Amino acid sequence: MTLTVPCLFGLESLVADEMRRLGLANVRAENGRVRCDGTPADIARLNINLRCGARVLLELGSFPAATFDQLFEGVRALPWEDYIPQGGEFPVKGYTLNSQLHSVPACQAIVKKASARRLGQAYGMETLPETGSRYQIQFSIVHDQAILYLDTSGEGLYKRGYRARNMGAPLRETLAAALVTLSRYRGKDPFCDPFCGSGTIPIEAALIAKNRAPGLDRSFSAQKWKNVDNRIWMDAADEAQDREFHGRYDIWGGDIDPAAVELAKHNAALAGVDDCIRFEVADAAAFHRDSTYGQLVTNPPYGERLLEKKEAEALYRALGRALKDLPPKWRVLILSSHTEFERCFGRIADKKRKLYNGMLKCDLFMYGT
């Protein structure tokens, strides 16, 4: 079977590396997604282990779809009865891009009608009750080529289960894990985040340091599917737990807001890594470390509104002054959408990487890498 993992633009190579490390075959990165060959057991392994991917989709087929008739016949030709049992719920969602079929609601209706027609014929029913487990159908139509999937994950993989709420604009766990990975942190060096907010970046750093699979404490849609053996999920969880490390780590998160620090501590406890991280109320403008090497990864306020923009610029200037005295072996990664970040920070980045925080286009400014 072909498995597809959508991801944020800019993270394709990281997700592909993750999948290769898990031993997946024929891994190929494309714009906004990574595909591979796999087995039902790999559905469980990918869902439980992926840090940077958005979800795991089972690809059912692809075909030209320049007209509604082509879309209907292509969908109806797929063997839906091999995947969706009698009574299964099968909602539809998807998107179109650069295609003649540009109305998403109309395409949803056609995909629903065609799959229902096929299932109704297979089960000898005119009306399908849809009272059972969910088999979420997804479609993409790009340049008049349709691909149909079943979503095995359910909620996005960024929902690890440890963040009950957040402070202000949240950074998704998958992007936080990507930032930590790009810093090349593996658990041996000091790791700091002076704008920790609800603690997402330090928590993802701790999960990476411990090599703890991020999906161990949540459930997935395909666990309820009748055609997927429950044992593959237990086997995947056992395999992941066997690979965990147990050691001492120097991970620190600071924030000027005491409420944020308390929430970060709570989230770290839910993630099972509270013994790995020190959270403190601290002003980023006064950040200082004597260690000769380490990683600093942070997501400061961007200042999207006009008044906040000036405040953000002042913050970047203060942070730049504080980090000027860091020893040269420190790696510093700062995510921001602010177009004047480098000027305010006082240094041109050694490297820059374009990333998206949700729909917001950002740069990852990388120093000492």
C-alpha positions in Angstrom: 0.0 0.0 0.0 1.0 3.6 -0.5 1.1 5.8 2.6 1.2 9.6 2.4 2.2 12.0 5.2 1.2 15.7 4.6 3.4 18.2 6.3 4.0 22.0 6.6 5.9 23.4 3.6 9.6 23.4 4.4 9.5 20.3 6.6 9.4 17.7 3.8 13.0 16.6 4.1 12.7 16.2 7.9 9.6 14.0 7.6 11.3 12.0 4.9 14.3 11.4 7.2 12.0 10.3 10.0 10.3 7.8 7.7 13.7 6.4 6.5 14.9 6.0 10.0 11.7 3.9 10.7 12.7 1.7 7.8 10.0 2.7 5.4 10.5 1.7 1.7 10.6 4.0 -1.4 10.3 7.2 0.6 9.9 10.2 -1.7 9.4 13.8 -0.7 7.1 16.1 -2.7 5.7 19.6 -2.1 3.8 19.5 1.2 3.8 15.7 1.6 6.0 12.6 1.8 5.0 9.3 0.3 6.2 5.8 0.9 5.4 2.1 0.5 4.1 0.4 3.6 2.1 -2.3 5.4 -0.8 -2.1 7.9 1.9 -2.3 10.6 3.5 0.8 9.2 0.3 2.7 9.7 0.6 2.2 13.4 4.4 2.8 13.5 4.1 6.1 11.6 1.2 7.4 13.7 3.0 6.7 16.9 6.5 7.8 16.0 6.3 10.7 13.6 7.3 14.1 15.1 7.0 16.5 12.2 4.3 15.0 10.0 0.7 16.2 10.1 -1.2 12.9 9.7 -1.0 9.5 8.0 -3.1 8.9 4.9 -3.8 5.6 3.2 -3.8 6.2 -0.6 -6.6 4.3 -2.4 -6.1 5.5 -6.0 -5.5 8.3 -8.4 -7.1 9.2 -11.8 -7.7 12.2 -14.1 -10.6 14.4 -12.9 -11.1 17.3 -15.2 -14.9 16.9 -15.1 -17.5 15.9 -12.5 -18.3 12.8 -14.5 -14.6 11.8 -14.4 -14.5 12.4 -10.7 -17.6 10.4 -10.1 -16.6 7.4 -12.2 -13.0 7.4 -10.8 -14.3 7.4 -7.2 -16.9 4.7 -7.9 -14.3 2.5 -9.4 -12.3 2.3 -6.2 -12.9 -0.8 -3.9 -14.5 1.1 -1.0 -16.0 -2.1 0.4 -12.5 -3.5 1.1 -12.0 -0.7 3.6 -15.3 0.7 4.9 -17.6 -1.9 6.5 -21.4 -1.9 6.5 -22.4 0.9 8.9 -19.1 2.7 8.8 -19.2 6.5 8.8 -17.4 8.0 5.8 -17.4 11.9 5.8 -15.5 13.6 3.0 -13.2 16.6 2.9 -10.4 17.7 0.6 -9.0 20.5 -1.6 -8.5 21.4 -5.3 -5.5 23.4 -6.7 -4.9 24.6 -10.3 -7.8 22.4 -11.6 -10.9 22.8 -13.6 -12.9 21.4 -10.7 -12.4 24.3 -8.3 -15.5 24.1 -6.1 -14.6 22.1 -3.0 -18.2 21.7 -1.7 -19.3 20.4 -5.2 -16.3 17.9 -5.3 -17.1 16.8 -1.8 -20.7 16.0 -2.8 -19.6 14.0 -5.9 -17.0 12.0 -3.9 -19.6 11.2 -1.2 -22.3 10.3 -3.8 -19.9 8.0 -5.8 -18.5 6.2 -2.7 -22.0 5.8 -1.3 -23.2 4.3 -4.6 -20.4 1.8 -4.6 -20.9 0.8 -0.9 -24.7 0.6 -1.4 -24.3 -1.8 -4.3 -21.7 -3.9 -2.3 -24.0 -4.2 0.7 -27.3 -4.3 -1.1 -28.6 -1.2 0.7 -30.2 1.9 -0.7 -29.5 3.9 2.5 -26.3 3.6 4.5 -26.7 4.1 8.3 -23.2 5.4 9.0 -23.5 4.6 12.7 -20.2 2.8 13.1 -16.5 3.9 13.3 -15.3 6.8 11.2 -13.5 6.3 7.9 -12.6 9.8 6.9 -12.3 10.2 3.2 -9.9 12.8 1.9 -9.3 13.9 -1.7 -6.8 16.2 -3.5 -7.3 17.4 -7.0 -4.2 19.1 -8.3 -3.7 19.9 -12.0 -6.8 17.9 -12.8 -5.4 14.7 -11.2 -7.4 13.3 -8.2 -6.0 11.3 -5.4 -8.3 9.6 -2.8 -7.2 8.7 0.7 -8.5 7.4 4.0 -7.2 9.3 7.0 -5.8 6.8 9.6 -4.9 9.4 12.2 -8.1 11.3 13.1 -7.0 14.3 15.0 -3.7 15.8 13.6 -0.5 14.3 14.8 0.4 17.7 16.4 -2.2 16.9 19.1 0.1 14.9 21.4 -2.3 15.0 24.3 -0.2 17.0 26.7 -1.4 20.6 25.9 -4.8 21.2 27.5 -4.6 24.9 26.6 -2.0 27.4 25.4 -0.8 31.0 25.9 -1.8 33.3 23.1 -0.7 32.2 19.6 0.4 28.6 19.9 3.2 26.9 18.1 2.1 23.5 16.9 4.0 20.6 18.4 5.0 19.3 15.0 6.7 22.6 14.1 8.3 22.8 17.5 9.8 19.3 17.0 11.0 20.4 13.6 12.8 23.5 15.1 14.5 21.2 17.7 15.5 18.8 15.0 17.0 21.5 12.9 19.1 22.7 15.8 20.7 19.2 15.8 19.8 18.8 19.5 20.1 15.1 20.6 20.1 15.5 24.4 23.8 16.0 25.2 24.0 19.8 25.1 22.3 22.4 27.2 19.0 23.5 25.5 17.2 26.7 26.2 14.0 28.6 25.2 13.8 32.1 26.7 10.2 32.6 25.3 8.8 29.2 26.3 5.1 30.2 26.6 3.2 27.0 27.4 6.4 25.0 27.1 6.0 23.4 23.7 9.6 23.7 22.4 11.3 22.5 25.6 8.8 19.6 25.9 9.5 18.5 22.3 13.2 18.8 23.0 12.8 16.5 26.0 10.8 14.0 24.0 13.6 14.0 21.4 16.3 13.7 24.1 14.5 10.7 25.6 13.7 9.3 22.1 10.1 9.0 23.4 7.5 8.5 20.6 5.1 11.5 20.6 2.0 9.4 19.8 2.2 6.9 22.7 -0.4 8.7 24.9 -3.2 9.2 22.3 -5.5 7.3 20.1 -5.9 7.1 16.3 -8.9 6.6 14.0 -7.6 3.4 12.4 -7.4 1.7 15.8 -11.2 1.3 15.5 -11.2 0.0 11.9 -12.5 -3.5 11.5 -9.9 -4.4 8.8 -6.9 -3.4 10.9 -5.6 -5.9 13.5 -5.4 -4.3 17.0 -2.1 -6.1 17.6 -0.2 -3.9 15.2 -0.8 -0.9 17.6 0.4 -2.8 20.6 3.5 -4.1 18.7 4.3 -0.5 17.5 3.9 0.9 21.0 6.2 -1.8 22.5 8.8 -1.2 19.8 8.7 2.5 20.5 9.0 2.1 24.2 12.0 -0.3 23.8 13.9 2.5 22.0 13.5 5.1 24.8 16.5 6.5 26.5 16.8 7.3 30.2 19.3 9.9 31.3 19.8 13.4 32.7 19.2 16.4 30.5 19.9 20.1 30.8 16.7 21.6 29.3 15.5 25.1 30.4 12.5 27.1 29.5 11.9 30.7 30.7 9.1 33.2 30.3 8.4 36.6 31.8 4.7 35.6 32.5 4.4 33.5 35.7 1.1 32.0 34.4 2.8 30.7 31.3 5.5 29.1 33.4 3.0 27.4 35.6 1.1 26.1 32.5 4.4 24.9 31.0 5.1 22.9 34.1 1.7 21.4 34.0 2.0 20.4 30.3 5.5 18.9 30.9 4.0 16.7 33.6 1.2 15.6 31.3 3.9 14.7 28.7 5.9 12.7 31.3 9.0 14.9 30.9 8.7 17.2 33.9 11.8 15.6 35.4 13.8 16.6 32.4 13.0 20.4 32.2 13.5 23.4 34.4 11.0 26.1 33.9 11.5 29.6 35.5 10.1 33.1 35.4 12.8 35.0 33.5 13.3 38.0 31.3 14.7 37.0 27.9 16.5 40.4 27.8 18.6 39.2 30.7 19.4 35.7 29.3 22.9 34.5 30.1 24.7 31.2 30.1 28.3 30.3 31.0 28.3 26.9 29.2 30.7 26.9 26.2 28.2 25.2 23.9 24.5 24.6 23.6 21.3 25.2 21.7 18.9 28.0 22.0 15.6 27.6 20.1 12.8 30.0 20.5 9.6 31.5 19.0 9.3 35.1 20.3 6.3 37.3 19.7 6.1 38.5 16.0 4.2 41.7 16.5 1.6 41.2 13.7 -0.4 44.2 14.7 1.0 47.7 14.2 1.4 48.7 17.9 2.8 45.2 18.8 5.3 45.5 15.9 7.2 48.2 17.7 7.2 46.2 20.9 8.5 43.1 19.1 11.3 45.2 17.5 12.3 46.4 21.0 12.2 42.8 22.2 14.5 41.6 19.3 17.0 44.4 20.1 17.1 43.4 23.7 17.5 39.7 22.9 20.2 40.5 20.4 22.2 42.4 23.1 21.7 39.5 25.6 22.8 36.8 23.1 25.8 38.8 21.9 27.9 37.4 24.8 27.0 33.8 24.3 30.0 31.6 23.5 30.5 31.1 19.7 29.8 27.3 19.9 26.1 28.0 20.8 23.6 27.4 18.0 20.7 29.9 18.1 17.5 29.4 16.1 14.8 32.0 16.2 11.5 31.8 14.3 9.9 35.0 13.2 7.6 36.5 10.6 9.0 40.0 11.2 10.6 41.3 8.0 13.0 43.5 10.0 14.1 40.8 12.5 17.8 40.7 11.5 18.2 44.5 11.6 16.6 44.7 15.1 18.5 41.7 16.4 21.7 43.2 15.2 23.1 40.3 13.3 22.6 38.7 9.8 21.7 35.0 10.1 24.3 32.5 9.1 21.4 30.5 7.4 17.7 31.2 6.9 15.0 28.6 6.2 11.5 29.5 5.1 8.8 27.8 7.2 5.1 28.2 7.9 3.6 28.7 11.3 0.0 27.7 10.5 -0.8 30.0 7.5 1.8 32.6 8.5 5.0 32.7 6.4 8.1 32.8 8.6 11.8 32.6 8.5 13.9 30.5 10.8 17.0 32.6 11.5 19.9 30.3 12.3 23.2 31.4 14.0 26.2 29.3 14.6 25.0 26.3 12.5 
